Amino acid sequence: MPISFAKIAKGATYSRQTLAELWGYTSFHAIARGVVTPRGDNKIILFVTEEKQASAEQYADRLSGETLEWEGPTDHFAENRMLNAEAMGDEIHLFHRVRHHSDFTYCGRIKVAGHTLHSARPSHFTFTVS
């Protein structure tokens, strides 16, 4: 289901539930992962939390100015798609929050600026906000 960013404002904050409602999902569980790729759409959406719950995987993610240093999930979901996003016409969007259980701020579209792929541990990506 293609999703729209027409009602999403850069710099505004959103809960996953609000985004799920805006995008026509029945619950926020459809977008509960850190990397979301809506079926039949050209969008890749990152939900990045810097200070994670103690029970969560402790990825080293940090947004500093216009640069996101990000560790991909251990299952390496969508890594190749992100690397080929520009060539394939895919858009990568970033929602960021400093601490878990708070709303996400929409940072806009981002582009891969660098990467180091790993197979036995999380890969490392550097993104720039475009």
C-alpha angles and dihedrals in degrees: 000000000000113000129209131224091194092109095038115096123203108246094021122118126236138180118226088246092056091048091048090053093047090051096045100250118145092227141004090252089086088067100032096114126089090240118042125185109182111219114256093011136107094227132108113191123198120201104194125189118183100192104044130190113273090245093055128089105273103229116178101241124160133170113203116175107306095344127089119195104197139176114212123229118280090247088058089229114186095352095130090044090054091049091052096037098110094047092046097045094248121148122218115207127191130216111180138185131174097216134031120256093031128105122272124244116223107233098180132236119342135195132210108255097172143348146187114202121211131179103197097042138022116300118236123234133182115204131185124210108242 
